[in-house]
Amino acid sequence: MIDDSRQPHVLVRWVRADGTESLLEADLPYTSPQVRKTLGENIEVFVALGGARLEKGVGYAGGAIVRVGLYKVDRDLLMFEDIANGSEVVIELTNVVFNQPATPNYETIVQRLEYKVSDVVACGLTINQTEMFNIVSADDNMGGTILPEQVRYSSLGNSDGDDGRAAVVVEEDGSISLRVVMPYRLLRHKGDPWALEVPGTFFEPFHFDLEYEVLPRDIAEAEGIEVPR
């Protein structure tokens, strides 16, 4: 069970077109996607348990899913205001604590992106492609519940040095920290036929989650999952 006496900390950082840095951060209680806090600029945020893996019925029965989600305040504006072309976005979720020793599974890190139906249809995509995934794993299709056209495998696993990077670790005090470095272009839908990358030239998601699965320490050891530090 989560220890909600300690609030998780969310940090979002990116570089603007003029070379300055935007840094937004806050301590947040565990809530739900419907109960969000304005972090700053055009971003609302929430921290919650549960996520895509649980909703699709492929989560470990004895485990938990931790997620942080970002929403646009105004869906017609950029999520990351005035972001520089070629910039990366850093997202951190720290101070996540359980009431027993727990081990996060790196291979379960997932970014789920949600797009407006009108944007998807305007690009000639099918209605089931309003949801897309950037993931660490090279082959996890969540039990066949996500289609090849909906997923970029290894895009958060730094497979070729050109995509995103993700890490989830257990700190010395037992808390769990997630850090994701996401090239801005990973917000572009995989099926977008124009393949543009400059901010403002492709349709963005109005929301995305970052999540990972956590197992009780003894179960993780039995599964051969090591404590990441």
Order of alpha helices (4+ residues) and beta strands (2+ residues): beta-beta-beta-beta-alpha-beta-beta-beta-alpha-beta-beta-beta-beta-beta-alpha
